[in-house]
Structures are given as structure tokens and as C-alpha cells.
């Protein structure tokens, strides 16, 4: 039996930086938990497996990189992945920082699921 405190649903927003790194924001229990950078799909998979039995991930659709990341995550048990158009992300300054966009994607994942 899954308990919300130990292995509750987590919501991840993933922005792929121009350098090819993964900027990831994580939410749970209606609040931000952490934001950090991962070197690739494998390190992100390992993190998600440790943190959530039923993860929800929103990835900014950015061509082949976004599709490759989604394909790497989908086989995980309990995984739900959504590719999101970059047009849904808003920035007050016009040029959002990758961490800001990852946080927006994590909030969107929380609302979608």
C-alpha cells in the first residue's frame, strides 16, 4: 500500500538546457520540493525511481531531445509523461531561465494529474 508521506505522487518539470543538461523542478504535497540539474536521462531516471512510486513528468517539447527523454522515462513503472508545447510557458521578462521554466512545468504536471 502506498502512503502519501513516504512514496506519494511527485510532479517533475523538465527543461532541456541549450547545453543538453536537464533542469528539473520537483513538487509534492502542493509545494515545491527541489530544483536541480541532471546530466542525462539515466541519472534522472534513478532519481525519480528513488523519489516516487507514481511520478508525473512534464517535458518541454523541444524536438528530438524531448522525445528521447520521454522515450527513456516511459518504460518506468507507474510513469506518466506529457510533452508540452513551449508556447504554454510564460515569462514576465520574455526570456525565462531554465529553472523558472522547469518550475512552471512541474506546476503544470501537478494540475494535469
FIMAR-302992 format. One record per atom (N, C-alpha, C): atom name; chain; z, x, y. Coordinates in steps of 0.1 Angstrom, whole numbers. Atoms other than C-alpha are relative to their C-alpha. Last residue first. Example, Ala and Ser with C-alpha at 12.3 -4.5 7.8 and 13.67 -1.06 7.14 Angstrom:
BEGIN
atom = N; mol = A; zz = 0; xx = -9; yy = -11;
atom = CA; mol = A; zz = 71; xx = 137; yy = -11;
atom = C; mol = A; zz = 8; xx = -8; yy = 11;
atom = N; mol = A; zz = 0; xx = 9; yy = -12;
atom = CA; mol = A; zz = 78; xx = 123; yy = -45;
atom = C; mol = A; zz = 0; xx = 9; yy = 12;
This chain:
BEGIN
atom = N; mol = A; zz = -5; xx = 2; yy = 14;
atom = CA; mol = A; zz = -130; xx = -26; yy = 148;
atom = C; mol = A; zz = 14; xx = -7; yy = 2;
atom = N; mol = A; zz = 10; xx = 5; yy = 10;
atom = CA; mol = A; zz = -152; xx = -28; yy = 179;
atom = C; mol = A; zz = 7; xx = -3; yy = -13;
atom = N; mol = A; zz = 4; xx = 14; yy = -3;
atom = CA; mol = A; zz = -123; xx = -25; yy = 204;
atom = C; mol = A; zz = -10; xx = -6; yy = -10;
atom = N; mol = A; zz = -11; xx = 8; yy = 2;
atom = CA; mol = A; zz = -108; xx = 6; yy = 188;
atom = C; mol = A; zz = -3; xx = -15; yy = 3;
atom = N; mol = A; zz = -3; xx = 2; yy = 15;
atom = CA; mol = A; zz = -141; xx = 22; yy = 184;
atom = C; mol = A; zz = 11; xx = -9; yy = -2;
atom = N; mol = A; zz = 10; xx = 9; yy = 5;
atom = CA; mol = A; zz = -148; xx = 16; yy = 221;
atom = C; mol = A; zz = 1; xx = -3; yy = -15;
atom = N; mol = A; zz = -4; xx = 13; yy = -5;
atom = CA; mol = A; zz = -116; xx = 32; yy = 231;
atom = C; mol = A; zz = -9; xx = -10; yy = -5;
atom = N; mol = A; zz = -12; xx = 4; yy = 8;
atom = CA; mol = A; zz = -125; xx = 62; yy = 210;
atom = C; mol = A; zz = 5; xx = -14; yy = 3;
atom = N; mol = A; zz = 5; xx = 4; yy = 13;
atom = CA; mol = A; zz = -160; xx = 63; yy = 226;
atom = C; mol = A; zz = 12; xx = -4; yy = -9;
atom = N; mol = A; zz = 6; xx = 13; yy = -1;
atom = CA; mol = A; zz = -144; xx = 63; yy = 261;
atom = C; mol = A; zz = -5; xx = -5; yy = -14;
atom = N; mol = A; zz = -11; xx = 10; yy = -2;
atom = CA; mol = A; zz = -121; xx = 91; yy = 251;
atom = C; mol = A; zz = -6; xx = -14; yy = 1;
atom = N; mol = A; zz = -6; xx = 1; yy = 13;
atom = CA; mol = A; zz = -151; xx = 112; yy = 237;
atom = C; mol = A; zz = 12; xx = -11; yy = 1;
atom = N; mol = A; zz = 9; xx = 8; yy = 8;
atom = CA; mol = A; zz = -169; xx = 106; yy = 270;
atom = C; mol = A; zz = 6; xx = -3; yy = -14;
atom = N; mol = A; zz = -1; xx = 14; yy = -6;
atom = CA; mol = A; zz = -139; xx = 119; yy = 290;
atom = C; mol = A; zz = -9; xx = -9; yy = -8;
atom = N; mol = A; zz = -13; xx = 6; yy = 4;
atom = CA; mol = A; zz = -136; xx = 149; yy = 267;
atom = C; mol = A; zz = 1; xx = -14; yy = 5;
atom = N; mol = A; zz = 0; xx = 4; yy = 14;
atom = CA; mol = A; zz = -174; xx = 157; yy = 271;
atom = C; mol = A; zz = 14; xx = -7; yy = -5;
atom = N; mol = A; zz = -4; xx = -12; yy = 9;
atom = CA; mol = A; zz = -170; xx = 157; yy = 309;
atom = C; mol = A; zz = 0; xx = -5; yy = -14;
atom = N; mol = A; zz = -13; xx = 0; yy = 8;
atom = CA; mol = A; zz = -188; xx = 128; yy = 326;
atom = C; mol = A; zz = 1; xx = 13; yy = -8;
atom = N; mol = A; zz = 1; xx = -10; yy = 10;
atom = CA; mol = A; zz = -216; xx = 134; yy = 352;
atom = C; mol = A; zz = 13; xx = 2; yy = -8;
atom = N; mol = A; zz = 14; xx = -2; yy = 4;
atom = CA; mol = A; zz = -220; xx = 104; yy = 374;
atom = C; mol = A; zz = -2; xx = 10; yy = -11;
atom = N; mol = A; zz = 6; xx = -11; yy = -8;
atom = CA; mol = A; zz = -186; xx = 108; yy = 391;
atom = C; mol = A; zz = -15; xx = 1; yy = -3;
atom = N; mol = A; zz = -2; xx = 2; yy = -15;
atom = CA; mol = A; zz = -172; xx = 74; yy = 381;
atom = C; mol = A; zz = -8; xx = 10; yy = 8;
atom = N; mol = A; zz = -7; xx = -11; yy = -7;
atom = CA; mol = A; zz = -187; xx = 78; yy = 346;
atom = C; mol = A; zz = 1; xx = -3; yy = 15;
atom = N; mol = A; zz = 0; xx = 0; yy = -14;
atom = CA; mol = A; zz = -198; xx = 51; yy = 322;
atom = C; mol = A; zz = 8; xx = 12; yy = 6;
atom = N; mol = A; zz = -10; xx = -8; yy = -6;
atom = CA; mol = A; zz = -208; xx = 53; yy = 286;
atom = C; mol = A; zz = -1; xx = 0; yy = 15;
atom = N; mol = A; zz = -13; xx = 8; yy = -1;
atom = CA; mol = A; zz = -228; xx = 24; yy = 273;
atom = C; mol = A; zz = 11; xx = 8; yy = 6;
atom = N; mol = A; zz = 0; xx = 8; yy = -12;
atom = CA; mol = A; zz = -261; xx = 42; yy = 282;
atom = C; mol = A; zz = 13; xx = -9; yy = 1;
atom = N; mol = A; zz = -6; xx = -7; yy = -11;
atom = CA; mol = A; zz = -254; xx = 70; yy = 257;
atom = C; mol = A; zz = 1; xx = -9; yy = 13;
atom = N; mol = A; zz = 9; xx = -5; yy = -10;
atom = CA; mol = A; zz = -262; xx = 45; yy = 230;
atom = C; mol = A; zz = 7; xx = 7; yy = 11;
atom = N; mol = A; zz = 0; xx = 8; yy = -12;
atom = CA; mol = A; zz = -235; xx = 42; yy = 203;
atom = C; mol = A; zz = -10; xx = 6; yy = 10;
atom = N; mol = A; zz = 7; xx = -8; yy = -10;
atom = CA; mol = A; zz = -237; xx = 52; yy = 167;
atom = C; mol = A; zz = -2; xx = -8; yy = 12;
atom = N; mol = A; zz = 9; xx = 7; yy = -9;
atom = CA; mol = A; zz = -210; xx = 34; yy = 147;
atom = C; mol = A; zz = -7; xx = 11; yy = 9;
atom = N; mol = A; zz = 6; xx = -9; yy = -11;
atom = CA; mol = A; zz = -192; xx = 49; yy = 117;
atom = C; mol = A; zz = -10; xx = -9; yy = 8;
atom = N; mol = A; zz = 9; xx = 9; yy = -7;
atom = CA; mol = A; zz = -167; xx = 31; yy = 93;
atom = C; mol = A; zz = -6; xx = 8; yy = 12;
atom = N; mol = A; zz = 5; xx = -4; yy = -13;
atom = CA; mol = A; zz = -150; xx = 53; yy = 67;
atom = C; mol = A; zz = -9; xx = -11; yy = 6;
atom = N; mol = A; zz = -5; xx = 8; yy = -11;
atom = CA; mol = A; zz = -129; xx = 38; yy = 40;
atom = C; mol = A; zz = -6; xx = 3; yy = 13;
atom = N; mol = A; zz = -6; xx = 13; yy = 4;
atom = CA; mol = A; zz = -137; xx = 66; yy = 15;
atom = C; mol = A; zz = 6; xx = -7; yy = 12;
atom = N; mol = A; zz = -14; xx = 0; yy = 1;
atom = CA; mol = A; zz = -158; xx = 94; yy = 31;
atom = C; mol = A; zz = 5; xx = -14; yy = -3;
atom = N; mol = A; zz = -5; xx = 0; yy = 13;
atom = CA; mol = A; zz = -195; xx = 91; yy = 24;
atom = C; mol = A; zz = 15; xx = 0; yy = -2;
atom = N; mol = A; zz = 1; xx = 12; yy = 7;
atom = CA; mol = A; zz = -203; xx = 81; yy = 60;
atom = C; mol = A; zz = 5; xx = 0; yy = -15;
atom = N; mol = A; zz = -12; xx = 7; yy = 0;
atom = CA; mol = A; zz = -190; xx = 113; yy = 76;
atom = C; mol = A; zz = 0; xx = -13; yy = -9;
atom = N; mol = A; zz = -10; xx = -8; yy = 6;
atom = CA; mol = A; zz = -218; xx = 137; yy = 69;
atom = C; mol = A; zz = 13; xx = -8; yy = -2;
atom = N; mol = A; zz = 3; xx = -1; yy = 14;
atom = CA; mol = A; zz = -245; xx = 111; yy = 75;
atom = C; mol = A; zz = 11; xx = 9; yy = -7;
atom = N; mol = A; zz = -3; xx = 13; yy = 7;
atom = CA; mol = A; zz = -229; xx = 103; yy = 108;
atom = C; mol = A; zz = -2; xx = 1; yy = -15;
atom = N; mol = A; zz = -14; xx = 2; yy = 1;
atom = CA; mol = A; zz = -229; xx = 139; yy = 118;
atom = C; mol = A; zz = 4; xx = -13; yy = -7;
atom = N; mol = A; zz = -5; xx = -10; yy = 10;
atom = CA; mol = A; zz = -265; xx = 144; yy = 109;
atom = C; mol = A; zz = 15; xx = -2; yy = -2;
atom = N; mol = A; zz = 4; xx = 6; yy = 14;
atom = CA; mol = A; zz = -275; xx = 112; yy = 128;
atom = C; mol = A; zz = 6; xx = 9; yy = -11;
atom = N; mol = A; zz = -9; xx = 11; yy = 3;
atom = CA; mol = A; zz = -256; xx = 125; yy = 159;
atom = C; mol = A; zz = -3; xx = -6; yy = -13;
atom = N; mol = A; zz = -14; xx = -4; yy = 2;
atom = CA; mol = A; zz = -272; xx = 159; yy = 157;
atom = C; mol = A; zz = 9; xx = -12; yy = -2;
atom = N; mol = A; zz = -3; xx = -5; yy = 14;
atom = CA; mol = A; zz = -307; xx = 145; yy = 150;
atom = C; mol = A; zz = 14; xx = 4; yy = -1;
atom = N; mol = A; zz = 10; xx = -5; yy = 8;
atom = CA; mol = A; zz = -308; xx = 124; yy = 182;
atom = C; mol = A; zz = 5; xx = 5; yy = -13;
atom = N; mol = A; zz = 7; xx = -11; yy = -8;
atom = CA; mol = A; zz = -279; xx = 120; yy = 206;
atom = C; mol = A; zz = -10; xx = 7; yy = -10;
atom = N; mol = A; zz = 13; xx = -2; yy = 6;
atom = CA; mol = A; zz = -262; xx = 87; yy = 196;
atom = C; mol = A; zz = -8; xx = 11; yy = 8;
atom = N; mol = A; zz = 11; xx = 2; yy = -10;
atom = CA; mol = A; zz = -227; xx = 91; yy = 209;
atom = C; mol = A; zz = -13; xx = 3; yy = -6;
atom = N; mol = A; zz = 7; xx = -12; yy = -4;
atom = CA; mol = A; zz = -205; xx = 88; yy = 179;
atom = C; mol = A; zz = -11; xx = -3; yy = 10;
atom = N; mol = A; zz = 12; xx = 3; yy = -8;
atom = CA; mol = A; zz = -180; xx = 60; yy = 173;
atom = C; mol = A; zz = -5; xx = 14; yy = 4;
atom = N; mol = A; zz = 5; xx = -11; yy = -9;
atom = CA; mol = A; zz = -156; xx = 66; yy = 144;
atom = C; mol = A; zz = -12; xx = -5; yy = 8;
atom = N; mol = A; zz = 11; xx = 6; yy = -8;
atom = CA; mol = A; zz = -133; xx = 42; yy = 126;
atom = C; mol = A; zz = -5; xx = 10; yy = 10;
atom = N; mol = A; zz = 4; xx = -4; yy = -13;
atom = CA; mol = A; zz = -110; xx = 57; yy = 100;
atom = C; mol = A; zz = -12; xx = -8; yy = 5;
atom = N; mol = A; zz = 11; xx = 9; yy = -4;
atom = CA; mol = A; zz = -94; xx = 39; yy = 71;
atom = C; mol = A; zz = -4; xx = 3; yy = 14;
atom = N; mol = A; zz = 6; xx = 6; yy = 13;
atom = CA; mol = A; zz = -70; xx = 62; yy = 52;
atom = C; mol = A; zz = -12; xx = -9; yy = 3;
atom = N; mol = A; zz = 3; xx = 14; yy = 1;
atom = CA; mol = A; zz = -64; xx = 82; yy = 84;
atom = C; mol = A; zz = -6; xx = -4; yy = -14;
atom = N; mol = A; zz = -6; xx = 9; yy = -10;
atom = CA; mol = A; zz = -50; xx = 115; yy = 96;
atom = C; mol = A; zz = -2; xx = -14; yy = -3;
atom = N; mol = A; zz = -14; xx = -2; yy = -1;
atom = CA; mol = A; zz = -56; xx = 141; yy = 68;
atom = C; mol = A; zz = 7; xx = -11; yy = 8;
atom = N; mol = A; zz = -5; xx = 3; yy = 13;
atom = CA; mol = A; zz = -91; xx = 128; yy = 59;
atom = C; mol = A; zz = 16; xx = 1; yy = 0;
atom = N; mol = A; zz = 0; xx = 15; yy = 1;
atom = CA; mol = A; zz = -100; xx = 127; yy = 96;
atom = C; mol = A; zz = 7; xx = -4; yy = -13;
atom = N; mol = A; zz = -10; xx = 5; yy = -9;
atom = CA; mol = A; zz = -90; xx = 164; yy = 100;
atom = C; mol = A; zz = 1; xx = -15; yy = -2;
atom = N; mol = A; zz = -13; xx = -4; yy = 5;
atom = CA; mol = A; zz = -109; xx = 175; yy = 69;
atom = C; mol = A; zz = 11; xx = -6; yy = 9;
atom = N; mol = A; zz = -3; xx = 8; yy = 12;
atom = CA; mol = A; zz = -140; xx = 155; yy = 80;
atom = C; mol = A; zz = 14; xx = 3; yy = -5;
atom = N; mol = A; zz = -4; xx = 14; yy = -5;
atom = CA; mol = A; zz = -138; xx = 171; yy = 115;
atom = C; mol = A; zz = 3; xx = -9; yy = -12;
atom = N; mol = A; zz = -13; xx = -1; yy = -6;
atom = CA; mol = A; zz = -137; xx = 206; yy = 100;
atom = C; mol = A; zz = 5; xx = -14; yy = 5;
atom = N; mol = A; zz = -10; xx = -2; yy = 10;
atom = CA; mol = A; zz = -167; xx = 198; yy = 78;
atom = C; mol = A; zz = 14; xx = 0; yy = 5;
atom = N; mol = A; zz = -3; xx = 12; yy = 7;
atom = CA; mol = A; zz = -187; xx = 182; yy = 106;
atom = C; mol = A; zz = 11; xx = 2; yy = -11;
atom = N; mol = A; zz = 11; xx = 6; yy = 8;
atom = CA; mol = A; zz = -186; xx = 212; yy = 128;
atom = C; mol = A; zz = 5; xx = -12; yy = -8;
atom = N; mol = A; zz = 12; xx = -8; yy = 1;
atom = CA; mol = A; zz = -167; xx = 235; yy = 152;
atom = C; mol = A; zz = -11; xx = -7; yy = -8;
atom = N; mol = A; zz = 2; xx = -4; yy = 14;
atom = CA; mol = A; zz = -141; xx = 209; yy = 163;
atom = C; mol = A; zz = -13; xx = 8; yy = -1;
atom = N; mol = A; zz = 13; xx = -5; yy = 4;
atom = CA; mol = A; zz = -128; xx = 204; yy = 198;
atom = C; mol = A; zz = -1; xx = 5; yy = -14;
atom = N; mol = A; zz = 2; xx = -14; yy = 3;
atom = CA; mol = A; zz = -98; xx = 184; yy = 208;
atom = C; mol = A; zz = -14; xx = 3; yy = -4;
atom = N; mol = A; zz = 14; xx = -3; yy = -3;
atom = CA; mol = A; zz = -84; xx = 152; yy = 222;
atom = C; mol = A; zz = -1; xx = 15; yy = -3;
atom = N; mol = A; zz = 4; xx = -14; yy = -3;
atom = CA; mol = A; zz = -51; xx = 137; yy = 210;
atom = C; mol = A; zz = -15; xx = 1; yy = 3;
atom = N; mol = A; zz = -9; xx = -9; yy = 8;
atom = CA; mol = A; zz = -31; xx = 105; yy = 204;
atom = C; mol = A; zz = -3; xx = 14; yy = 3;
atom = N; mol = A; zz = 6; xx = -13; yy = 3;
atom = CA; mol = A; zz = -44; xx = 80; yy = 230;
atom = C; mol = A; zz = 9; xx = 9; yy = -8;
atom = N; mol = A; zz = -2; xx = -11; yy = -10;
atom = CA; mol = A; zz = -27; xx = 46; yy = 227;
atom = C; mol = A; zz = -8; xx = 12; yy = -4;
atom = N; mol = A; zz = 3; xx = 4; yy = -13;
atom = CA; mol = A; zz = -32; xx = 12; yy = 210;
atom = C; mol = A; zz = 2; xx = 11; yy = 11;
atom = N; mol = A; zz = -11; xx = 8; yy = -5;
atom = CA; mol = A; zz = -14; xx = 21; yy = 178;
atom = C; mol = A; zz = -2; xx = -4; yy = 15;
atom = N; mol = A; zz = -7; xx = 7; yy = 11;
atom = CA; mol = A; zz = -39; xx = 49; yy = 172;
atom = C; mol = A; zz = 11; xx = -8; yy = 7;
atom = N; mol = A; zz = -9; xx = 10; yy = -5;
atom = CA; mol = A; zz = -65; xx = 68; yy = 193;
atom = C; mol = A; zz = 7; xx = -7; yy = -12;
atom = N; mol = A; zz = -6; xx = 8; yy = 11;
atom = CA; mol = A; zz = -83; xx = 101; yy = 187;
atom = C; mol = A; zz = 10; xx = -10; yy = 6;
atom = N; mol = A; zz = -12; xx = 7; yy = -5;
atom = CA; mol = A; zz = -107; xx = 119; yy = 210;
atom = C; mol = A; zz = 5; xx = -9; yy = -11;
atom = N; mol = A; zz = -5; xx = 12; yy = 7;
atom = CA; mol = A; zz = -132; xx = 144; yy = 195;
atom = C; mol = A; zz = 13; xx = -5; yy = 7;
atom = N; mol = A; zz = -11; xx = 4; yy = -7;
atom = CA; mol = A; zz = -154; xx = 169; yy = 212;
atom = C; mol = A; zz = 5; xx = -13; yy = -5;
atom = N; mol = A; zz = -4; xx = 14; yy = 1;
atom = CA; mol = A; zz = -177; xx = 182; yy = 185;
atom = C; mol = A; zz = 13; xx = -2; yy = 8;
atom = N; mol = A; zz = -14; xx = 2; yy = 4;
atom = CA; mol = A; zz = -193; xx = 216; yy = 193;
atom = C; mol = A; zz = 2; xx = -15; yy = 0;
atom = N; mol = A; zz = 0; xx = 4; yy = 14;
atom = CA; mol = A; zz = -231; xx = 219; yy = 195;
atom = C; mol = A; zz = 14; xx = -2; yy = -6;
atom = N; mol = A; zz = -2; xx = -12; yy = 9;
atom = CA; mol = A; zz = -231; xx = 240; yy = 227;
atom = C; mol = A; zz = 0; xx = -4; yy = -15;
atom = N; mol = A; zz = 13; xx = -8; yy = -1;
atom = CA; mol = A; zz = -245; xx = 210; yy = 247;
atom = C; mol = A; zz = 0; xx = 12; yy = -9;
atom = N; mol = A; zz = 2; xx = -8; yy = -13;
atom = CA; mol = A; zz = -214; xx = 191; yy = 235;
atom = C; mol = A; zz = -14; xx = 7; yy = 0;
atom = N; mol = A; zz = 5; xx = -13; yy = 4;
atom = CA; mol = A; zz = -215; xx = 164; yy = 208;
atom = C; mol = A; zz = -4; xx = 7; yy = 13;
atom = N; mol = A; zz = 10; xx = -5; yy = -9;
atom = CA; mol = A; zz = -192; xx = 136; yy = 218;
atom = C; mol = A; zz = -5; xx = 13; yy = -5;
atom = N; mol = A; zz = 6; xx = -13; yy = 2;
atom = CA; mol = A; zz = -171; xx = 119; yy = 191;
atom = C; mol = A; zz = -12; xx = 2; yy = 10;
atom = N; mol = A; zz = 12; xx = 0; yy = -8;
atom = CA; mol = A; zz = -147; xx = 90; yy = 196;
atom = C; mol = A; zz = -5; xx = 15; yy = -1;
atom = N; mol = A; zz = 5; xx = -13; yy = -5;
atom = CA; mol = A; zz = -122; xx = 85; yy = 168;
atom = C; mol = A; zz = -12; xx = -2; yy = 8;
atom = N; mol = A; zz = 13; xx = 2; yy = -7;
atom = CA; mol = A; zz = -101; xx = 54; yy = 160;
atom = C; mol = A; zz = -4; xx = 14; yy = 7;
atom = N; mol = A; zz = 1; xx = -9; yy = -11;
atom = CA; mol = A; zz = -72; xx = 56; yy = 135;
atom = C; mol = A; zz = -15; xx = -2; yy = 6;
atom = N; mol = A; zz = 14; xx = -2; yy = -5;
atom = CA; mol = A; zz = -61; xx = 29; yy = 112;
atom = C; mol = A; zz = 0; xx = 9; yy = 12;
atom = N; mol = A; zz = 7; xx = 11; yy = -7;
atom = CA; mol = A; zz = -26; xx = 34; yy = 99;
atom = C; mol = A; zz = -14; xx = 4; yy = 4;
atom = N; mol = A; zz = 14; xx = -2; yy = 2;
atom = CA; mol = A; zz = -16; xx = 61; yy = 75;
atom = C; mol = A; zz = -8; xx = -11; yy = 6;
atom = N; mol = A; zz = 4; xx = -12; yy = 7;
atom = CA; mol = A; zz = 21; xx = 67; yy = 81;
atom = C; mol = A; zz = -15; xx = 2; yy = -1;
atom = N; mol = A; zz = -7; xx = -12; yy = -6;
atom = CA; mol = A; zz = 31; xx = 42; yy = 107;
atom = C; mol = A; zz = -5; xx = 13; yy = -6;
atom = N; mol = A; zz = 6; xx = -4; yy = -13;
atom = CA; mol = A; zz = 6; xx = 15; yy = 98;
atom = C; mol = A; zz = 6; xx = 12; yy = 6;
atom = N; mol = A; zz = -9; xx = 4; yy = -10;
atom = CA; mol = A; zz = 16; xx = 14; yy = 61;
atom = C; mol = A; zz = -5; xx = 5; yy = 14;
atom = N; mol = A; zz = 1; xx = -8; yy = -12;
atom = CA; mol = A; zz = -10; xx = 14; yy = 34;
atom = C; mol = A; zz = 10; xx = -5; yy = 10;
atom = N; mol = A; zz = 0; xx = 8; yy = -12;
atom = CA; mol = A; zz = 0; xx = 0; yy = 0;
atom = C; mol = A; zz = 0; xx = 9; yy = 12;
